[in-house]
């Protein structure tokens, strides 16, 4: 899905400008990084690009792809305890290379890789949304990604790691002063390859694409801790993994993305890139919105734009940023198996699931699916506060 192709500008600005971007004016004693996205000065030459088919090999491709400039491992989950109390979470670690090759140095602090992580927890019953962002360098063991001896991606004490030989069983652990997440996840379907066998175009230019797969249903169990109270939870998690040396086209302002897990054993990705002229472009390069339907057996079917419709039903205005987001959607598509029209709605479990206070503001939150199909999922909305055009 085009998630955080703007990451490059954000991290590069922090790296290149250094301590001049550290802002302590709040008087709280906390140090926060504010990144200017206008011009990172980063050179993408020398990095591999997503152009032709990729020879997918799992579990090897669960790990890092350091020949590419940008990469992320993204998890979203919908969980509940035995009483029905619901929680959502996002856990994402981003890698950004600032040079194609490591620089030889005797210093353990020297690196050509920077990492950023986002961790959120939505407490639906408590009507609270917790979010935090971290940065670190890939040095001195502070952050990194590896596949040998097993899958492991981390930033300080936030980490996801493989638990068995083929990395089909994994664990996420992360905590802040307010919340903690500790869950294990079991893969039940093969990776779904997005776009053209895993090559996902972001614009018409050659190489303006990513390699992209999803693990659309990870059976999840573990604990969520909020304010010192721990809840034992179960549910489902979705994983996206993309790597690229790319950016959105100059005509794009942002994107809408949905990862949906249906109770009937199927899943669906919905994606569209919003254009400056008010139009839309599908991730596969065509006009409009489109969806990828993953069947119970793991097979994939594209729902073309001419048989798919996504309509916003309401809006929500952020009290933090003043930004206005769509809030609630109606989805209609023609089932490729039966030919029948399927209708359902997506409703945010909490309206305020906006990540704010950092270089890029966006809405990412848990949603309920109701109608001809039911379940839970996640939505991501970018470019509604500031257009991403020309910022990376």
C-alpha positions in Angstrom: 0.0 0.0 0.0 2.1 3.1 -0.3 2.6 3.4 3.4 5.0 6.0 4.5 7.0 6.5 1.3 7.4 9.9 2.9 9.4 8.2 5.6 12.5 9.0 3.6 12.1 12.7 3.9 11.2 12.5 7.5 14.2 10.4 8.6 16.6 12.1 6.3 15.8 15.5 7.7 16.4 14.3 11.2 19.7 12.6 10.2 21.1 15.4 8.1 20.0 18.3 10.3 20.9 16.6 13.5 20.4 18.2 16.8 19.1 21.4 15.3 15.8 19.5 14.9 15.5 18.6 18.6 12.8 20.7 20.2 12.6 21.1 24.0 10.5 24.2 24.0 7.5 22.5 25.7 9.2 22.8 29.1 8.2 19.2 29.9 11.7 17.9 29.9 10.9 15.5 27.1 12.9 15.6 23.9 11.0 15.3 20.7 12.2 15.3 17.1 10.5 17.6 14.6 11.4 16.9 11.0 11.2 19.2 8.0 10.0 17.4 5.0 10.5 20.0 2.3 13.8 18.8 1.0 15.9 16.0 2.5 18.7 16.2 0.0 18.8 12.5 -0.1 20.2 10.8 -3.2 18.5 7.5 -4.3 21.1 6.5 -6.9 22.9 3.3 -6.1 19.9 1.6 -4.5 18.0 -1.2 -6.1 14.5 -0.4 -7.5 11.3 -2.3 -7.9 11.1 -2.8 -11.6 10.7 -6.5 -12.6 9.3 -9.6 -11.0 10.7 -10.6 -7.5 11.7 -14.2 -6.8 9.9 -14.5 -3.5 11.4 -16.9 -1.0 9.9 -17.3 2.5 10.8 -17.0 5.3 13.9 -15.3 3.8 11.8 -12.4 2.5 10.3 -11.7 6.0 13.7 -10.2 6.8 15.5 -7.0 5.6 16.3 -6.0 2.0 19.1 -3.6 2.5 19.7 -3.0 -1.3 16.5 -0.9 -1.2 16.4 2.5 0.4 13.1 2.2 2.3 11.4 -0.8 4.0 8.7 -1.3 6.7 7.1 -4.1 8.7 3.6 -3.2 9.6 1.1 -4.9 12.0 -2.4 -4.0 12.9 -4.7 -6.1 15.1 -8.2 -6.2 16.6 -8.3 -8.0 19.9 -10.9 -8.6 22.7 -10.9 -10.1 26.2 -13.3 -12.7 27.6 -15.8 -9.9 28.5 -15.8 -8.5 25.0 -13.7 -5.4 25.8 -12.1 -4.5 22.5 -8.7 -3.1 21.6 -6.9 -2.2 18.5 -3.1 -1.9 17.9 -0.6 -0.7 15.3 3.0 -1.7 15.5 5.3 -0.6 12.6 9.0 -0.4 12.2 10.5 1.5 9.3 14.0 1.2 7.9 15.6 4.0 5.8 19.1 3.8 4.3 21.0 7.1 4.1 23.7 5.6 1.8 23.7 2.5 -0.5 26.7 0.9 1.2 27.8 0.8 4.9 30.7 3.1 5.7 33.7 1.4 7.2 34.5 2.7 10.6 35.9 1.6 13.9 33.0 3.3 15.7 30.1 1.1 16.8 27.8 4.2 16.4 28.5 4.6 12.6 25.7 3.4 10.4 24.0 3.9 7.1 20.6 2.8 8.4 18.0 4.8 10.4 14.9 3.2 12.0 11.6 4.7 13.1 8.7 3.0 14.9 5.1 3.8 15.6 3.2 2.0 18.3 -0.5 2.6 19.1 -3.2 1.1 21.2 -6.9 1.8 20.9 -8.9 1.2 24.1 -12.4 1.2 22.7 -14.3 0.9 26.0 -12.1 3.4 27.7 -12.4 5.7 24.6 -8.6 6.3 24.7 -6.1 6.3 21.9 -2.4 5.9 22.8 0.4 6.6 20.3 4.1 7.0 20.4 6.9 7.4 17.9 10.6 6.5 18.3 13.8 6.9 16.2 17.1 5.2 16.4 20.2 4.3 14.4 21.1 0.8 13.3 24.2 0.6 15.5 25.3 -0.4 19.0 22.4 -2.9 19.0 19.8 -0.1 19.3 17.7 -1.1 16.2 17.9 -3.5 13.3 16.4 -6.2 11.2 17.7 -9.7 10.6 16.5 -13.1 9.3 19.4 -15.2 10.5 19.2 -17.1 12.8 15.5 -16.1 12.8 13.2 -13.2 11.9 13.8 -10.3 14.2 13.1 -6.6 13.7 13.5 -4.2 16.7 13.9 -0.6 17.9 15.2 -0.6 21.5 12.6 -2.7 23.5 10.0 -2.6 20.7 10.4 -5.8 18.7 8.8 -8.5 16.6 10.6 -11.9 16.5 10.2 -15.3 15.0 9.4 -18.2 17.4 9.8 -21.3 15.2 12.0 -22.5 12.3 9.9 -21.1 9.4 8.9 -17.9 11.3 5.2 -18.7 10.9 4.8 -18.1 14.7 6.0 -14.6 15.9 5.8 -12.4 18.9 5.3 -8.6 19.3 6.4 -6.9 22.5 6.3 -3.2 23.1 5.6 -0.9 26.0 5.4 2.8 26.9 4.7 4.5 30.2 1.0 4.2 29.5 0.4 0.9 27.6 2.0 -2.4 26.8 1.4 -5.1 24.2 2.7 -8.7 24.4 1.1 -11.0 21.8 2.0 -14.1 19.8 0.7 -14.6 16.2 0.2 -17.8 14.2 0.2 -17.5 10.4 -2.6 -19.5 8.8 -2.4 -18.5 5.1 0.4 -18.1 2.7 1.6 -14.6 1.9 -0.7 -12.6 -0.4 1.3 -10.9 -3.1 -0.1 -7.4 -3.8 -0.1 -5.7 -7.2 1.4 -7.7 -10.0 2.8 -10.8 -8.2 4.1 -8.6 -5.5 5.2 -5.7 -7.7 3.0 -2.8 -6.5 3.1 0.3 -8.8 2.7 3.7 -7.2 2.8 5.8 -10.4 3.4 5.5 -14.1 7.2 6.0 -14.0 9.4 2.9 -14.3 10.7 1.9 -10.9 8.1 4.0 -9.0 6.8 0.9 -7.2 7.4 -1.4 -4.2 7.7 -5.1 -3.6 4.8 -5.8 -1.3 3.2 -8.9 0.4 0.6 -9.3 3.2 0.0 -11.9 5.8 -3.7 -11.2 6.1 -4.8 -13.4 9.0 -2.5 -14.0 12.0 -4.3 -15.7 14.9 -3.3 -13.7 17.9 -3.3 -14.1 21.7 -1.6 -12.4 24.5 -2.0 -9.4 26.8 -2.7 -5.7 26.6 -1.8 -3.6 29.6 -3.3 -0.1 30.2 -2.6 2.0 33.3 -1.3 -1.0 35.2 -4.3 -3.3 34.4 -3.6 -6.3 32.2 -6.2 -7.8 29.8 -5.8 -11.3 28.3 -6.9 -11.0 24.7 -7.4 -12.9 21.5 -8.1 -11.9 17.9 -6.6 -11.4 14.5 -3.6 -9.4 13.2 -2.7 -8.2 9.7 0.9 -7.8 8.5 2.2 -5.8 5.5 5.8 -5.7 4.4 7.1 -3.4 1.7 10.5 -2.5 0.4 11.3 0.0 -2.4 13.4 2.9 -3.6 10.5 5.0 -4.7 8.0 7.8 -4.0 4.5 8.8 -4.9 4.1 10.6 -8.1 4.1 14.4 -8.2 0.3 14.4 -8.8 -0.5 12.5 -5.5 -1.6 14.2 -2.3 -2.1 11.1 -0.1 -3.7 7.7 0.1 -6.5 5.7 1.7 -5.8 2.1 2.7 -8.0 -0.6 4.4 -7.0 -4.1 5.6 -10.2 -6.0 6.4 -10.6 -9.4 8.1 -14.0 -11.0 7.5 -15.6 -13.5 9.8 -16.2 -15.8 6.9 -12.5 -16.6 6.5 -11.7 -14.1 3.8 -9.8 -10.8 3.8 -9.7 -7.8 1.6 -7.2 -5.0 0.9 -8.7 -1.7 -0.4 -6.3 1.0 -1.7 -6.5 4.2 -3.6 -4.0 7.1 -4.1 -5.7 10.5 -4.0 -4.6 12.9 -6.7 -4.2 16.7 -6.6 -6.9 17.2 -9.3 -9.5 15.3 -7.1 -9.1 12.0 -9.0 -8.0 8.6 -7.7 -5.5 6.1 -8.8 -5.5 2.4 -7.8 -2.3 0.9 -6.5 -2.1 -1.3 -9.6 -1.9 1.8 -11.7 -5.5 2.0 -13.0 -8.1 4.7 -12.3 -10.3 4.7 -9.2 -10.3 2.4 -6.2 -9.9 -1.4 -6.3 -9.6 -4.3 -3.9 -7.8 -7.6 -3.5 -9.9 -10.4 -2.1 -8.1 -13.2 -0.4 -10.2 -16.4 -0.3 -10.4 -19.0 2.5 -7.8 -21.1 0.8 -5.4 -18.2 0.4 -6.0 -17.6 -3.3 -6.2 -14.0 -4.5 -8.7 -12.3 -6.7 -8.7 -8.6 -7.8 -11.9 -6.7 -7.7 -11.6 -4.3 -10.6 -12.5 -0.6 -10.2 -15.6 -0.8 -12.4 -17.2 -3.4 -10.1 -16.0 -1.8 -6.8 -17.3 1.3 -5.0 -16.1 3.0 -1.8 -18.2 5.9 -0.5 -17.4 8.0 2.6 -20.5 8.3 4.9 -19.4 11.0 7.4 -16.4 13.2 8.4 -14.5 13.8 11.6 -12.7 17.0 12.5 -9.6 16.5 14.7 -9.5 18.5 17.9 -5.7 18.2 17.8 -4.9 19.4 14.2 -8.2 20.8 12.8 -7.9 18.3 10.0 -11.0 16.8 8.5 -11.1 13.1 7.7 -13.7 10.8 6.2 -15.2 8.7 9.0 -17.3 5.7 8.0 -17.6 4.1 4.6 -20.0 2.1 2.5 -18.3 -0.6 0.3 -20.0 -2.3 -2.7 -18.4 -4.9 -5.0 -19.4 -7.8 -7.2 -18.4 -11.2 -5.8 -16.1 -12.9 -8.4 -17.5 -16.3 -7.4 -21.2 -15.8 -7.3 -21.6 -12.5 -9.3 -23.8 -11.2 -6.6 -23.4 -7.7 -5.2 -21.9 -7.5 -1.7 -22.6 -4.5 0.5 -21.0 -3.6 3.9 -20.1 -0.6 6.0 -16.9 0.3 7.9 -17.3 2.2 11.1 -14.4 3.5 13.3 -14.4 1.9 16.7 -13.1 5.3 18.0 -13.3 8.4 16.0 -10.1 9.9 17.4 -7.3 7.6 16.2 -5.1 10.3 14.8 -1.4 10.2 15.1 -0.3 13.8 15.6 2.7 15.7 17.1 5.3 14.4 14.6 6.5 15.3 11.1 3.6 13.5 9.4 0.1 13.5 10.7 -2.3 10.7 9.7 -5.3 8.8 10.9 -4.9 5.1 11.5 -7.5 3.1 13.4 -9.6 0.1 14.0 -12.9 -0.3 12.2 -15.9 -2.6 12.5 -17.3 -4.4 9.4 -21.1 -4.8 9.2 -23.5 -5.9 6.4 -23.3 -8.8 4.0 -19.9 -9.6 5.5 -18.8 -8.9 9.1 -15.6 -8.6 11.0 -12.9 -6.0 11.9 -10.1 -4.3 10.2 -7.9 -1.2 10.0 -8.0 2.0 7.9 -5.1 4.4 7.2 -5.7 8.0 5.9 -2.8 10.2 4.9 -2.5 13.6 3.2 -5.6 15.1 4.8 -3.7 17.6 7.0 -0.8 18.5 4.6 -0.5 17.1 1.1 2.5 14.8 0.7 3.2 16.1 -2.8 6.8 17.3 -3.1 7.6 16.5 0.5 9.9 13.5 -0.2 
